[in-house]
Amino acid sequence: THAGSAYRTAADLFNEADRRRGFEVRFIGLDSLRLAPNDATVRPHISPAPGPIGGPTAPSYRGPRPIRVAHAPSNRASKGTTEILRALKPLAEARRIDLDLIEGATFDQCSARLAACDVLVDQISPEVGGIGALAVEAMSLGLAVVTDARHVGVDAWLRLPAGAAAGAAPIVDVQDADSVTRAVLEMADQPD
């Protein structure tokens, strides 16, 4: 199984090691499918669940409060946190949203804080440009996800297990601070 920044930064090494070992199937992150050899059989390293994966479930929006927006960077540089905060801080200061910047939290703490939110702004990074584990966890908790999904092409969605792509995923594709602002404002204005 290959996922995240380790595979993105050393895909050639992983692919060569897999070839030497005779591995026929690779399990990799959706954002990394573009790095796998064309002759490899790959599957995403996640499997959609029929409902929330344990823990608390995110509340349905119950106005008249601002929507709660989380950002939980594992690495500020690779997630584009500076630009994301440039987009979100003015909205929080104007009380259009409640912003929860989740850093230095345990998995359980992060999950609980995400469960209290309506939206996750995951990342805006041309190097990542995908849907990682945090985005999948947030969707399993019922959150909409705002992320740069530029590297998740149609072929990635077709590789999901049968039925996983049957409904529209709660993903808004963004690629810069301005598009983050527009997406979050639209959700704030129409929270249902």
The 8 nearest C-alpha neighbors of each residue, nearest first, counted from 0:
[[1, 26, 27, 25, 44, 2, 28, 43],
 [2, 0, 27, 6, 26, 28, 3, 25],
 [3, 1, 28, 27, 6, 0, 5, 4],
 [2, 4, 5, 6, 7, 28, 131, 1],
 [3, 5, 7, 6, 8, 2, 127, 9],
 [6, 4, 8, 7, 3, 9, 2, 1],
 [5, 7, 10, 9, 4, 8, 2, 1],
 [8, 6, 4, 5, 10, 9, 31, 3],
 [7, 9, 5, 6, 4, 10, 11, 3],
 [10, 8, 6, 12, 11, 7, 5, 13],
 [9, 11, 6, 13, 12, 7, 14, 8],
 [10, 12, 14, 9, 13, 15, 34, 6],
 [13, 11, 15, 9, 10, 14, 16, 17],
 [12, 14, 10, 16, 15, 11, 17, 9],
 [13, 15, 17, 11, 12, 16, 10, 18],
 [16, 14, 18, 12, 17, 13, 11, 19],
 [17, 15, 19, 13, 18, 14, 12, 20],
 [16, 18, 14, 20, 22, 15, 19, 13],
 [17, 19, 15, 21, 16, 20, 22, 14],
 [20, 18, 16, 21, 17, 15, 22, 14],
 [21, 19, 17, 18, 22, 16, 15, 23],
 [20, 22, 18, 19, 17, 23, 16, 24],
 [23, 21, 17, 20, 24, 18, 25, 19],
 [22, 24, 21, 40, 39, 25, 17, 18],
 [25, 23, 40, 41, 22, 39, 26, 42],
 [24, 26, 41, 27, 0, 42, 40, 23],
 [25, 27, 0, 44, 42, 43, 41, 1],
 [26, 28, 1, 44, 2, 43, 0, 25],
 [27, 29, 2, 31, 30, 43, 44, 3],
 [30, 28, 31, 32, 43, 130, 155, 151],
 [29, 31, 129, 28, 130, 151, 150, 32],
 [32, 30, 28, 33, 29, 34, 7, 27],
 [31, 33, 34, 35, 29, 30, 28, 27],
 [32, 34, 31, 35, 150, 30, 36, 151],
 [35, 33, 32, 31, 10, 36, 7, 11],
 [36, 34, 32, 33, 37, 39, 14, 31],
 [35, 37, 39, 38, 34, 14, 33, 40],
 [38, 36, 39, 35, 40, 34, 33, 41],
 [37, 39, 36, 40, 35, 41, 23, 24],
 [40, 38, 36, 37, 41, 23, 24, 35],
 [39, 41, 24, 23, 25, 38, 42, 37],
 [42, 40, 25, 24, 26, 39, 43, 27],
 [41, 43, 26, 158, 25, 44, 27, 40],
 [42, 44, 27, 26, 28, 45, 29, 159],
 [45, 43, 26, 27, 28, 42, 0, 46],
 [46, 44, 43, 47, 28, 132, 135, 26],
 [45, 47, 48, 44, 160, 43, 159, 163],
 [48, 46, 163, 45, 49, 160, 139, 135],
 [47, 49, 50, 46, 52, 51, 139, 163],
 [50, 48, 47, 51, 52, 139, 163, 46],
 [51, 49, 48, 52, 139, 140, 47, 53],
 [52, 50, 139, 140, 53, 56, 48, 49],
 [51, 53, 139, 50, 54, 48, 140, 136],
 [54, 52, 51, 55, 56, 140, 50, 139],
 [53, 55, 56, 52, 110, 111, 51, 140],
 [56, 54, 114, 57, 111, 53, 140, 110],
 [55, 57, 140, 114, 58, 54, 51, 141],
 [58, 56, 114, 140, 141, 115, 116, 55],
 [59, 57, 60, 56, 115, 114, 117, 116],
 [58, 60, 61, 57, 117, 141, 191, 142],
 [59, 61, 58, 62, 191, 190, 117, 66],
 [60, 62, 59, 63, 64, 58, 191, 190],
 [63, 61, 64, 60, 65, 190, 66, 191],
 [62, 64, 61, 65, 60, 66, 190, 187],
 [65, 63, 62, 66, 61, 96, 60, 67],
 [66, 64, 96, 95, 97, 67, 63, 187],
 [65, 67, 96, 187, 117, 97, 68, 64],
 [66, 68, 116, 97, 117, 96, 98, 65],
 [67, 69, 118, 98, 119, 116, 97, 117],
 [70, 68, 99, 119, 100, 98, 120, 118],
 [69, 71, 100, 120, 119, 121, 101, 72],
 [72, 70, 101, 100, 102, 69, 73, 121],
 [73, 71, 74, 75, 78, 70, 102, 80],
 [72, 74, 71, 75, 102, 78, 77, 103],
 [73, 75, 72, 77, 76, 78, 80, 79],
 [76, 74, 80, 78, 72, 77, 79, 73],
 [77, 75, 79, 78, 74, 80, 81, 72],
 [76, 78, 74, 79, 75, 124, 127, 126],
 [77, 79, 122, 75, 80, 76, 124, 123],
 [80, 78, 123, 76, 81, 77, 82, 124],
 [79, 81, 83, 75, 82, 78, 84, 76],
 [82, 80, 84, 83, 79, 85, 75, 76],
 [83, 81, 85, 176, 84, 80, 79, 86],
 [84, 82, 80, 86, 85, 81, 176, 87],
 [83, 85, 87, 86, 81, 82, 88, 80],
 [86, 84, 82, 83, 87, 88, 81, 176],
 [85, 87, 176, 83, 180, 84, 88, 179],
 [88, 86, 84, 90, 89, 85, 83, 91],
 [87, 89, 91, 90, 84, 85, 92, 86],
 [90, 88, 92, 91, 87, 93, 86, 85],
 [91, 89, 93, 95, 87, 88, 92, 96],
 [90, 92, 94, 96, 88, 93, 89, 97],
 [91, 93, 89, 94, 90, 88, 95, 96],
 [92, 94, 90, 91, 95, 89, 96, 88],
 [95, 93, 91, 92, 96, 90, 97, 65],
 [94, 96, 90, 93, 65, 91, 187, 97],
 [97, 95, 65, 91, 66, 94, 90, 67],
 [96, 98, 67, 91, 68, 65, 66, 99],
 [99, 97, 68, 69, 91, 67, 96, 100],
 [98, 100, 69, 101, 68, 70, 97, 67],
 [101, 99, 70, 69, 71, 98, 102, 72],
 [102, 100, 71, 99, 70, 104, 109, 103],
 [101, 103, 104, 71, 100, 72, 73, 109],
 [102, 104, 105, 101, 73, 109, 71, 72],
 [105, 103, 102, 108, 109, 106, 101, 107],
 [104, 106, 108, 107, 109, 103, 110, 102],
 [105, 107, 109, 108, 110, 104, 111, 103],
 [108, 106, 110, 105, 109, 111, 104, 54],
 [109, 107, 105, 111, 110, 106, 104, 112],
 [108, 110, 106, 112, 107, 111, 104, 105],
 [111, 109, 113, 107, 108, 112, 106, 114],
 [112, 110, 114, 108, 113, 109, 107, 115],
 [111, 113, 109, 115, 114, 110, 108, 116],
 [114, 112, 110, 116, 115, 111, 109, 69],
 [113, 115, 57, 111, 112, 116, 56, 55],
 [114, 116, 112, 113, 57, 111, 58, 117],
 [117, 115, 67, 113, 114, 68, 118, 69],
 [116, 118, 142, 67, 66, 68, 143, 60],
 [119, 117, 68, 143, 142, 144, 116, 69],
 [120, 118, 69, 144, 68, 121, 70, 145],
 [119, 121, 145, 70, 144, 146, 69, 122],
 [122, 120, 146, 119, 70, 145, 134, 144],
 [121, 123, 78, 146, 79, 124, 147, 120],
 [124, 122, 147, 79, 174, 78, 146, 175],
 [123, 125, 127, 126, 128, 79, 78, 122],
 [124, 126, 128, 127, 123, 149, 147, 174],
 [127, 125, 124, 128, 77, 7, 129, 123],
 [128, 126, 124, 125, 129, 30, 77, 150],
 [129, 127, 148, 147, 149, 150, 125, 124],
 [130, 128, 30, 148, 150, 127, 151, 147],
 [129, 131, 30, 134, 29, 148, 132, 135],
 [132, 130, 134, 133, 129, 135, 28, 30],
 [131, 133, 135, 134, 136, 130, 45, 28],
 [134, 132, 136, 135, 131, 137, 121, 130],
 [133, 135, 137, 136, 132, 131, 130, 138],
 [134, 136, 132, 138, 133, 137, 139, 131],
 [137, 135, 133, 139, 134, 138, 132, 140],
 [138, 136, 134, 140, 139, 142, 135, 133],
 [137, 139, 142, 141, 135, 140, 136, 134],
 [140, 138, 51, 136, 137, 141, 52, 135],
 [141, 139, 137, 56, 138, 57, 51, 142],
 [140, 142, 138, 139, 57, 137, 143, 56],
 [143, 141, 138, 118, 117, 137, 140, 144],
 [142, 144, 169, 118, 170, 138, 119, 117],
 [145, 143, 170, 119, 118, 120, 169, 171],
 [144, 146, 120, 171, 170, 119, 121, 172],
 [147, 145, 122, 121, 172, 173, 148, 120],
 [146, 148, 173, 128, 123, 174, 172, 149],
 [147, 149, 129, 128, 151, 172, 150, 146],
 [148, 150, 128, 151, 147, 129, 152, 172],
 [151, 149, 128, 129, 148, 152, 30, 33],
 [152, 150, 148, 149, 129, 30, 155, 29],
 [153, 151, 154, 155, 150, 156, 149, 148],
 [152, 154, 156, 155, 157, 151, 158, 150],
 [153, 155, 157, 152, 156, 158, 151, 32],
 [156, 154, 158, 157, 153, 152, 151, 29],
 [155, 157, 153, 158, 154, 159, 164, 152],
 [156, 158, 154, 155, 159, 153, 164, 160],
 [159, 157, 155, 156, 42, 154, 160, 43],
 [158, 160, 157, 156, 163, 161, 43, 164],
 [159, 161, 163, 162, 158, 46, 47, 164],
 [162, 160, 163, 159, 164, 165, 158, 157],
 [161, 163, 165, 164, 160, 159, 166, 47],
 [164, 162, 165, 161, 160, 159, 47, 166],
 [163, 165, 162, 166, 156, 159, 167, 168],
 [166, 164, 162, 163, 167, 161, 168, 156],
 [167, 165, 164, 168, 163, 162, 169, 156],
 [166, 168, 169, 165, 164, 170, 163, 171],
 [167, 169, 170, 166, 164, 138, 143, 165],
 [168, 170, 143, 144, 167, 171, 138, 142],
 [171, 169, 144, 168, 145, 143, 172, 146],
 [170, 172, 145, 144, 146, 173, 169, 182],
 [171, 173, 147, 146, 148, 145, 170, 174],
 [174, 172, 147, 178, 146, 179, 175, 171],
 [173, 175, 147, 123, 178, 172, 124, 176],
 [176, 174, 178, 177, 123, 173, 179, 82],
 [175, 177, 179, 86, 82, 178, 83, 180],
 [178, 176, 180, 179, 175, 181, 86, 174],
 [177, 179, 181, 180, 173, 175, 176, 182],
 [180, 178, 176, 182, 177, 181, 173, 183],
 [179, 181, 177, 86, 183, 178, 182, 184],
 [180, 182, 178, 184, 179, 183, 185, 177],
 [183, 181, 179, 185, 184, 180, 178, 186],
 [182, 184, 186, 180, 185, 181, 187, 179],
 [185, 183, 187, 181, 186, 182, 180, 188],
 [186, 184, 188, 182, 183, 187, 189, 181],
 [185, 187, 189, 190, 183, 184, 188, 182],
 [188, 186, 184, 190, 185, 189, 66, 183],
 [187, 189, 185, 186, 184, 190, 183, 95],
 [190, 188, 186, 187, 191, 185, 184, 66],
 [191, 189, 186, 187, 188, 60, 66, 185],
 [190, 189, 60, 186, 59, 61, 188, 187]]
